[in-house]
Amino acid sequence: MNTSIARQIARIILEGFSDYRTRFTDITLGARDRFLKADWSAAQNAASDRINLYHVAVTDVMTTLASQIEASYLRNSICWQDVHDAYLDLVSYRTDPELAETFYNSIYRKVFKGEAVNPRHCFIQSEFDGFKVQSARGIYRSYYQEQGLVSLVGRILDDFQFELPWEYRRRDIRNIIHALQKTQPSWVRRSNVRVDVLKWVFYRNKAAYLVGRLVAGDDLQPFVLAVLNNEQGELYVDALLCENDCVSVLFSFTRSYFLVDARIPSECIEFLHTLIPEKNRAELYNSIGFFKHGKSVFYRDFLKHLQHSSDQFVIAPGVKGMVMSVFTLPSLDMVFKVIKDRFAPPKDISKAMVKDRYYLVKTHDRVGRMADTQEYSNLILPRFRFSEELLDELQQVAPSTVIIYDDKVLIRHLYTERRMMPMNIYVEQLVEDGNDLALEAVLDEYGRAIKQLAAANIFPGDMLLKNFGVTRHGRVVFYDYDEIIYLTECNFRDIPEALYPEQEMSAEPWYSVSPGDIFPEEFPVFLFPDLAIRKRFTRLHGDLFTASYWRSIQQQITQGQVMDVLPYTPSLQLKKQHVDKPVSRQEAEPVV
C-alpha cells in the first residue's frame, strides 16, 4: 500500500474519532444545564444518545473509507501495518490516546469482519500502557482545615458554582460535619487531614456528585457529596459517602454511566482507582461512559489472567436457561453468555430480539438493578481451558456460534457479565442454614429490585429467583434480559371472579387472555412454591401481587414522572430539618 494512502486512512479514522469525542463532550457538558433545570427526561435521553454515538461514529468512518479508499487498498491486510504506524504517530499527541486506540480497533475489526486479528496491525496491547497524561493545572482542588471544618466544608460547596442557591447552606454544612463525626471519627480528630475534590462534577439521573478523598499521610478515604435539586430552584446536599463499599456501589456495574467532563480520561481513572482500588480500571472506564474502552481494558486483563491461571471454563452454577448457555472461569468473577441456536417452547423469540433486549439494557437507566454487559465477536480461546462437559453443551446448543478446533475454540458472539450468586441458590442456602435474618433481608432486596425496575419503566418478564443474582454487597440484581419489556407496554389485569365454582376449579382460565395481559395475582404461587417464604415476602411486598400497584406506576410514568432511585440507602441521607443552633467553637476551629 502506498504510504500516503496509509496516512489518509489513518487521518480518516482519527477525524472520525475526534468528531465522536467532540459530540461525546457536548452531550456531557449539557448535563449541568439539565440538572439545574431539573429536566430529568432530557437527562435520560442524553445518556442514551451518548451511548449510541459510538456506533454512529464507527458507521460514519466506514462510509467515508468506502467512498474515498479503493477496496483493494482498504482490504489489503498486509499494508495495515503502515496504517497502524501512521495512526500511532498521529494520536501520540492527544490527551486520550488509549481511547483513540480502541476506536481504531473498532474500525479495523469492521474492515476485516470475521477474520483473525493480526497484532501488528491493531492495538491488541496498548502502546500507552503506563503512560501518564497530566493536565497543566491538576484535576482536583485541595482543602485544609486551618480555619476549622466549617470553613473547609463551606469552601468546598462554594467552589462549585452551580448558579442556583443552596436551600439551606448552614444546615448542609452542619449535617456533613455531623456525618463525618459519626462515620469517620478518627479522621475528624486528625489535624493533618487534606480533602482533595475533583474539579469535575459527576452527573447521573437526578443527582450531581462531588467526588473526592480524605488524605492524611499514606491513609486515604473516599469523600463524596450527593447534591440534589429540590425542583424549586434550590440545591441541597442529600448524602455524604465515605465508606469504600458505599462508593463502590455508586460506581457499580449495575448503574448507568456518569456524565463527567473528564478531558484526560486516564488521569480521572487513576484518581478514582485510589478511592476504590478493588474496582478494576475496565469498570471505571465504563462508569464514566467509555464502555468500549472498558471492554478493551477488560480483554487485555483477561488475556493476562489466562496466562497466569490454569483452571478451566465450566458451566456456570444455577438452573440452565432456555435462551443462553452460561459458563464461567472459577478464578475470574465473570460469566460468559452465548445465545442458543434454538429456544424450546414457550420461548417465542429470535436471536435478533435477544440482542435488541440486551442493547436496551445497555442504553436504559439500570437503576442499580440490571447488570451491565459487554458484547464480543469472534473471540478465540484455547481449547484445553474448556471442560469437556462445557464443550459438549456448547456443541449441542450453539453449534452455529461456537466452532471447536483441535487447539482453539472460536465463539462468534457472546456477552460478558459480572458473576453473581443466583438468588435461588442463595435463598436455598439461607433456608438450609436457618438464617432468618439474612433471608428477610434478601427477600426485601428482591422486592425493592422489582419495584425499582418498575420505576425505570422495566418489567422483567420472568421474575423467577433464578434470574436474579446477589452481589458481594448483598444487593439483588436482575441479569436475564430475554423477556424484558417496557412496563408501559404491559396490560395488568385483575383476575375476574368465577361465575360458579366449577370455573374456578378448571385447569384452564375461565376468562379471556390477550397478548400482553399480566395477572399479578398469579405471581405468589409462581414465584414462591415454598409457602413460608411466600408468606414472608407477601408481608414485605404484597402490593406487587396487585394489578393496581403496577397500574399506578404505569400512570406515573405516562404522566412524565421520573422517579427517584438513589444509589445509597436512606440511612445515609442527611436530615433536611432547619438547624438554628449556632456552630460550636469545637466545630469552627481545627482539631489539634
ABEGO torsion letter per residue (X at the ends): XBAAAAAAAAAAAAAAAAAAAAAAAAAAAAAAAAAAAGBAAAAAAAAAAAAAAAAAAAAAAAAAAAAABBAAAAABAAAAAAAAAAAAAAAAABAAAAAAAAAAAAAAAAABBGBBBBAAABBABBAABGBBBBBAAEABBBBBAAAEAAAAAAAAAAABBAGBBBABAAAAAAAAAAAAAAABAAAAABAABBBBBBABBBBBEABBBBBBBBBBEABBBBBBBBBBBAGAGBBBBABBBABAAAAAAAABAABBBBBBBBABAAAAAAAAAAABAABBAAAAAAAAGBAAAAAAAAAAAAAAAAAABABBBBBBBEBBBAABBBBBBAABABBBBBBBABBBOABBBBAAAAAAAAAAAAABBAGGABBBBBBBBGBBBBAAABBAAAAAAAAAABAAABBBBAABBBBABBBBBBBBBBAAAAAAAAAAAGBAAAAAAAAAAAAAAAAAAAAAGBBAGBABAAABBBBAAGBBBBABAAABBBAAABBBBBBBBBABAAAAABABBABBBBBGBBBAAAAAAAABABAAAAAAAAAAAAAAABAAAAAAAAAAAAAGBBBBBBABBAAABBBABBBABBBBAAAABBBX
